Each structure stands twice: as structure tokens, then as C-alpha cells.
């Protein structure tokens, strides 16, 4: 889980913040850099080709690992081509390569999410999610801040080549990963692979309640996180270095701790209790930002609030990913997980504009209180879907 989770997180920053930094360093104009953000579209649309990955499988390993390996090998090729490019002469080509990196990265995510779901049983899912989420975040730091630091010393091209070489970690995970023997056959036709995952899920008891819950559970967390950096800089007056150290470094460490802690606790307390208590902790940490907004700049206060917020976020993510895994039918794992994770991302994608409007209208303290209230409906919905979660626990603890 760690090796494959690391490989899954490695490409994300390359087609986003890291590439933007390279463009800025090369004095490319801001409008062009803004267009490059569209390269991340495949992450939102990955459910469109996930049925193909349920229906067909390259030869070599089991169904999922074969797709993971193919994605990794093509990622190495495309990242090497990106490393050999020059923003001053190959801008259009680099845009296409960034889109390809995002497409291949999203494909790797589809295959890895499906493999993790198919491989782990009910009791293993919490810890498996915690380990893979931690590795994913560490890889994002390596391909984000790590590449920026390397670029300062060895240049952008060499830094990208280093990242391409790091995929050996993920390839090692493919070779050493356990083989999965599937009791049920994959979809027989492409039509079945496209239609049946939706049909099968929507025929379940409380299916619509589960879908609404997936949208709502992390909504308060996403709401508060959408403008945290702006709040620390513009309202509290922290420097960029302060924000980088407190929000990124300490935040990453506590997210990793939270994901591992949450995964471990899930084994003892079960899925429902983990979602309930970790969700409440996520909501309460939003109030920490409200108190910061009222009390003003405080290094100790900021460290405590951000550490607790990321700890709770990591714990909640471990439980939430375990839930998504538990909801997937093994015949359609790739498609259903891609759909559910895309649905879960809806809040994160769309909370930005209303967040800015609310801050302008009400101020920071009231905004963070609203993010706390936004987290409560998802927590309350847990009691409606509890019978379904209990059945999931019973069915998957084998």
C-alpha cells in the first residue's frame, strides 16, 4: 500500500503547482499559466474511461496490477519528454504532455483504488487507507516542494528526470503486490461495464442517501480548507515562510499521523464509529480557525489549530476512503470507486467561489463558524445510513 500509494501521488503536482512554478520561473505570462491549470481536467473525468479498465486487462499480472504497471511505464516516458522540453520553445507540446501526465496519473489512481479495494478485507481497509493516503501526501511533497528545491540546484529538466526515476518505487510495489484471484468474472461487454455499475449501486437500499452523504461528509472540511492560506497571510499577517512551515510542513506531518492513527483506530471501533467521531473532530477543528480570527495573530495558536485540523482531516480521510472501498462491488470496482471519489470531490471543487463571497460579506470569524455548521448535516446523516454501514461491516469482515 505504501509503495503503490507513493507512486499514485507522485504525478499530481507535476501537472499542477510544480509546472506552474516552472512556467513562472521561465517568465511565461500569467494568462498562459492560467490555461495550463486546465491540464488537471482528467482527474475530474476519470470515471469516463474507468469502465474500460473494468472490462479489459493488459497481460502480465492480475487485472488491476497490469493497469497500474502500464500507467507507470507511460508516465515515465511522458515525464522524461517533459524534462527534455523548454518552456520558451515547446510551450504547446508541454501543455499536451501535462494533459497526458494528468490522464495517465488519473488512470493509475483508478487501477490502484480498485486494487486496494479488491485486495483488503473489512478489517484491513482502515489501515490500508491510512498508509496509502500517507504515502500519497509524502509523494506530493516530493514532486511539489522537492522539485522546486532540486530545480534551484540542478535545474528543472534534471529535477523532472529524478521524479521519473522514482517510479521504480511504484513498479516495485506492482511486482511484490499480492495476486488477486477474482471469484466473479469481469463485465462481459463494454456496455455491461458502463451501465451495470450505476444500475447495481442504485438498486441498493438507501443508495441515494449514501450518495448525498458522500457529498456532505467532507464538505465542512473542504469549505474551511479552501481559504486557509489566504486567511493566514491576508488576515493574520503571517509571512510566506511561516505559512509554508506551519501549513505545509506541519500540516503534512499531522495529516500522515492522522491517517495512520485513524486507520489503526478503525480496527478497534469499526466504520460507523470512526466516521462519527472523526467527523465530529473535523467539524470542531474548524472552530479553532474562528477563535484565531477573533484573537488575532499567534504562532502557538496557529500551530495548534493547523496541527489539529490536519490530524482530524487525516483521520476522517482514512475512514472515508475505507467507506468508499466498502461500497464497491468487486465486479465494477474501478468504475464505482472512480464515480464515488469524483462525487466526493464535488464539494472541494465548487466551494471556492461561495467561500470568497461569504468572507467578503460576513468576515473570517463568521465564515469559519458557517464551515462548522456545514459539517453537521453529513454527521447527522450517519444515523440514517447506520443500518447500511452495519451491513457493510458484516459483509466485509471476512
N, C-alpha and C positions, 0 to 999 in steps of 0.2 A: 504493500500500500504506500509506503514512503517513497520508494523508487519511482513508481508509476505516478504518484501524486506530484512529485517534483517535476517530472517530465511534462505533466499536464499543465503546470503553472508557468513553465519556462517561456513559452512563446508570447504570453498575453501582453506583457509590457513592450515587447519588440515592435508590435504594430500600433502601439498607443503612445504612452508618455515618453518612452525611450526614443522612438522615431521622431517625435515632435521636438525633443531636445537636440537631436542630430540636425534636424532642419533649421532650428533656431540658431544653432552654433554655426551653421553654414550661411547665415543671413538670408534665408528664404523668407519671403514676405508672409505676414500673418494670415492673409486670406488663403494662400496656398496650404499653409499648415492646417488651417481650419478644415479644408477639404479632405485632408488626409485622415481626419477623425472618422470619416465615412468607411474607412477600411475595416472598422470593427463590426459592421453590419452582419457578417456571417454568424457571430455569436448569438444574435437575436433570432436568426432564421434557421438555426441548425436543425430544428425539428422537420424541415422540409426534405432533407436527404437522409435523416435518421432511418426511415423505413427501408431504404436501400441497404443499410448496414445490418438491419434485422434479417432481410431476405437473402442477401448474398454474403459470401465469406471468401477472402483470398485463401489460397492453400498455405500450409505451414503449421500453424498452431491451432488451438481451438478458435471458435467463431470470433470471440472478442479480441484475443491477443493478436490474431492475424491483422485485424484492422488497426490496432494500436501500433504495431510494428510498421505497417505500410505508411501510416500518418507520420511517424517519427522519421523514417528514411526520406520521405519527400520534404519534411520540414528542414532537415539538414541541408538538402540540396538548395532549397529556396533561400534559406538564411545565408548560405555561402554566396549565392548570387547577389543577395542584398549587400553583403560585405564587400563584394567586388564592384559595387556601384558608387557613383559620385553624385551627390545632390545637385551640383552645378550643371551636370551634363545629362543625367539619367533620371530626371525627376518623374517623368511619366512611367518609366519602367519600374522605378521604386514604388510608385503608387500601386501598380499591378502586383508587385511582389508582396507588398504589405497586405493587400487583399487576399493573396494566396496563403500567406502565413496565417491570417485570421481563419480562413476556410479550413486549412489543414489542422490548425490548433483546435477549432471547434469540433472537427471530425475526431481528433484524438480524445477530446473530452467526452464525446458521445460513446466511443468504444470503451474508455476507461470507466465511466459511470456505469455502463452496462456490465462490464466485467466485475467491478466491485460489488454491484447489486446481486449478480448471479453467484458470486463466489462465497460471500459472507452469509452466515445464518443469523437469526434474530439476535442472539446474544453477542455476536461479534460486530454487529453493524455500528453501534455507537463508537467503539474504539477504532474500528476501521475508518469511519468518517472522520474522527478526530485526528488520526495520524495522517490521512491523505489531505485534509484541509490544512494542517500544519505544514506539510511538505509543499503544498501549493503556494502558500503565503511566503515561505522561505525562498522558493524559486522566483516568485515575483520580485522579491527584494534583490536577488542576484541579477536578474535580467533588467531591473529598473535602476536602482541606485548603484548596483555593482558595475553595470555597463558604463554609467556616467563617470564613475571613478576611474575605470580602466581607460576610457576614452581620453581622459586628461593626461594619461601617461603613455599609452601605446597607440592611441588613435582609434577612431570609430570602426574602421574596417577590421582591425585586429581584434577589437572587443567583440564584434559580432561573430568572428571566427571562433573565439573562445566559447561563446554561447552555443554555437553549432556543435562543438566538440563535447559539450556537457550532456548532449542527448545520449551518450554512451551509458549514462546512469539509468535512463528510462529503458533503453534496449536491454540492459542487464536485468531490469525488472520483468521484461517480457519473457526472457529466457528462463528465469528462475521462478516465475509465477506458476502456481499450481494449475494443472489442466482441469477443465470443467467438462464433465460428461452430462449432456443435457438429456433429461427424461422425456421432454416434449420436443417435437420437431419444429424447426423454424417455419415461418409462413411459407406456404407452397407457391404462392403467386405474389407479384408486386402489388396487385390490387388488394389482396388479403393483408399484406404488410402495411398498407396505407389506411384501410378502412377499419380493420378489426381492432387495432389498439384503442381507437376512440370508442368504438362500439362496446368493447369489453369493459372499459372503465366506466362508461356512463350507465351501464346496466347494473352496476353495484349499488347496494344500499347506501344512501347518504352521499352519493357521488358528487352532487352539486355543492353540498355543504363542505366536503373535503376540498373542492376546487376553490371555494371562497376563502376557506381557512388558509390555504397555501398562499393566496394573495395577501391576506391580512397579517399573518403571523410575524413577519419581519418588517412590516410597514413602518411601525414606530421607530425601529432601529434605523431603517433607511432614511426616514424623514430627518431624524436628528443628525445622522452622519453626512447628509447631503451638503451642509454648510458649516461643518465643524471647523475646517481650516480657515474659512473666511471669518468666522466668529473669533477665533484665536488671534488672528492678525489684525482685522479691522476694528473689532470692538475692544478686545482686551489689550492689544498693543504688543503682542509677542513678536519677536524677530523671526525671520525665516529659519535661522539656525535653531531657535527654540522650538519652533513648530516641527521642524524635521526631526529633532531629537525626541521631543515629547510625543508627538502624534504618530510619527512613523516608526521610530526605533522601539520606544517603549510600547507603543500600540501593537506592533508586530509581535514582540516578545509575549505580551499578555494575551494576544489572540491565540498564539500557539499553545500557551499554558491552558487557556480556557478550553480550546478544542480537545486537548488531551484529557483534561480534568473532566469535562463534560462527557466525553466518550467513556471514561472509566466509571463515572457515577451511574451512567445509564445501565450498566451491567447489574448494579445493585437495586436501582429504583424503578427501572422499566421506562418504556417510551412515554406513556401518558404523564407520569410524574416529572420526567425530565423536561418535556415540553412545557408543562405548567410552571415549575419552579424556575427554570432557566428563562422562560418568557417573562415572568414577573421581575426577575433580576434585570433583564434587558430594559424593561419599562422604567424601573426605579432609577437606573443609572442615568436616564435622560433628565431626571430631576436634578442630578448633580450639575449639569450644564446650566440649569435655571439658577441654581444658587451661585454659580460662578458669575453669571450675568448680573446678578443682584449685588454680589460682594466686590466684584472687580478683580483686577489682575493679581494673581497669586501663583507663584511657581509650584509650591507644595500642593495647593488646591487643584491646579491643572493636572499635575502628575497623578494625583489620587483619582480624580474624576475620569481621566482618559484611560488610566490603567484598569479601573473597574468597568468602564464601558466596553473596552476591548475584551476583557476577561469574560464578561457576560455575553458579549457578541459571539465569541468563540464557542462558548458552551451552548448557546442557542443554535448556532450553525451546525454543530455536531449532531444535536438532537434532530434538527430539521432535515439534514441530509439523510440521517437514518430513517426518518419518516418517508421521505421520497423513495428510498430504496425499498422499504417495506410495501409501498403501494404498487410496485411494478409487477406485472405478470411476466414470468421468465420467457415466454414466447415473444414478447414485444418489448423487452427491457430497454433497448436503445431508443425506440420511438417514444415510449411512455415517459422515461426519465427526461429526455430532451424536452418534451412538451411541459412536464411538470416544473422543470427547472426554469424554462422560459417564462412560464406563468408566475413563478416566484420572483422573477426579475422585473416584472411589470412595475411594481412599486418603486424599485431602485431607479428605473429608467425615467419615470414620469413625476417623481416628487420634486425635482429641481425647481421648475417654474413656480409652482404654488408656494414652495418654501421661501423663495425670494420675496414674493408678494406679501406673505404673512409677516416676515421680518420687517419689511418696509411699513406695514400697516400697524403692527402691534408692538414691535420691539423684540429683542432677543429673549428676555425672560418669559414673556407670554408665549412666544414661539416654542420654546422648549417644553413649556407646560402642555401645549397642544400636542407635541410629539409624544408625551407621556400618555395623554388621553387616547391618542391614535393607536397605541399599542394594546389598549384594554379590550376592544372587541374581539381580536384574534384569540386572546387568552380566555375570554368568556366562551367563545365558540368551542373550546376544547371540551367543555362539559356536554355539548350537544353531540360531538363526534366520538365521545369516550367509548360507547359500545363497539363502534367500528375499530378503534385503536386496540381495544381489548382482544377483538377477534384477530387482528393482525399479529399481536403478541403471541396468541395461542397457536396460530397457523405457522409462524416462522421460527418458533423456538425449538427447532428440530435439528 
